[in-house]
């Protein structure tokens, strides 16, 4: 059985398994199913807002899809969490630089 089929089968049994949703999102992205990928990552974060793997994937996928404002929101929501990792601020600074917001990027990096 291929890996995607294993993940799909597991999600039939445990549909709200956050790591499995994040894994299926990767398979969907590879298959160019952007909507499915985004839905899985957003669902994973609804279930567990502190699951950084899903947050990191989601903001990157949104950037690749040309949706930087949504990606920024995803990062800012993560930063607002009590125990947010510092890497989210670095990612936000990177996003701001890429979108031409140099001054804001410098503020995030400080």
Secondary structure by P-SEA (a helix, b strand, c coil): ccaaaaaaaaaaacccaaaaaaaaaaaaaaacaaaaaaaaaaaaaaacccaaaaaaaaaaaaaaaccaaaaaaaaaaaaacccccaaaaaaaaaaaaaacaaaaaaaaac
